[in-house]
Amino acid sequence: TSSIFAAVELAPRDPILGLNEAFNADTRPFKVNLGVGVYSDDNGKIPLLAAVKAAEKARVDAMLPRGYQPIEGPAAYDSAVQNLLFGADSELISAGRVVTAQALGGTGALKIGADFLKRLNPESKVYISNPSWENHRALFESAGFEVENYPYYDAATRGVDFAGMKSFLQSLAAGSVIVLHACCHNPTGADLSDAQWAEVVEVCRAQGLVPFLDMAYQGFADGIDADAVAVRLFSASGLQFFVSSSFSKSFSLYGERVGALSIVTASKEETGRVLSQLKRVIRTNYSNPPIHGAAMVAAVLSSPELRQQWEDELAGMRDRIRAMRTGLVDAIKAQGVEQDFSFVAQQRGMFSYTGLTAAQVEVLRSEFGIYAVSTGRICLAALNSKNLPYVAEAIAKVVKG
Ligand code: PLP
């Protein structure tokens, strides 16, 4: 008798995880992995933040029982999330217009948001930026949506094709879901200006679109409040919208899976109804969220000392990435490269679309042991004072041909 799995096809490998496997198998000692989306410190290690360490130690020492959490996560965590996203003095929060549920990282937040939206607007289409984080499309498709791209990156200017994006959004049907990177666009590093965000808000209002902001890197560009400008502009607009957020990067808690989905409603009464439906989505996915990571985040954010320590550590990560950006630009230039790479210093967050071609990326890997995504995306947070000169030299050789 044949196996019940006989007809199962082998799924394609995740391109970025595949890159990691190839990197791990590479025995060259000088190899550098610029493909991954994690922040490493100057020693090439994922940091355990001191504020997190302190909160974790206190928690472990307390030896607490492990009961179930509320379906939407604990109130202390949800409220800490709201304060970061909307601002501690937000009128939306005081009016009870925000639903927040703890989620399994930013990915889990997108997933419960997508599942909820599918029940709400089953006929809507979802639009993601071209290009976008590679999981956006798959996530919304797996929730049952048809997903299309909106114009975003302009390779010629290495910035945003804002005219193209805006006119495209103006052509969309009411109820269309539009996924927006709130800051630190992944993969390009190209963000909208504050004035452009204000225009996007107005287009969403005029067209009756459903904005879904994905905030995976709050604090990695200019600071906690500065990076929330899109969320704050939508907040002031009176519109309803979704925000997925993540502490994977900002707290360096990748594997703990700590994130949240927030939904801004029209009233406190609506909040109650929306929360009740969101809880059904969560209940039928994983029942209720895990305790540990969110408890540490809530502890850090509710202690003035730990919060200050975290903000300092977050600023340290942000500043280090910036230093790597300018350092890379300068070092490539110092190699006598004529091609202008100064845009790398203007891009924001962990990533850059370098403009390196797939063929150049391949040479970087085969000849220099430097791994990047074939689109030319590199992670600046994987550079450090030791590997930067080597990477700059290799890029210089590759672009000079
Ligand atoms: N959204 C974007 C744009 C991302 O870049 C990422 C992570 O790479 C995520 C969401 C998911 O974050 P998490 O690891 O918290 O699920």
Residues whose N, C-alpha, C, O or C-beta is under 5 A from the ligand:
A	BS01	PLP	G37 L104 G105 G106 T107 G108 W133 N186 D214 A216 S246 S248 V258 G259
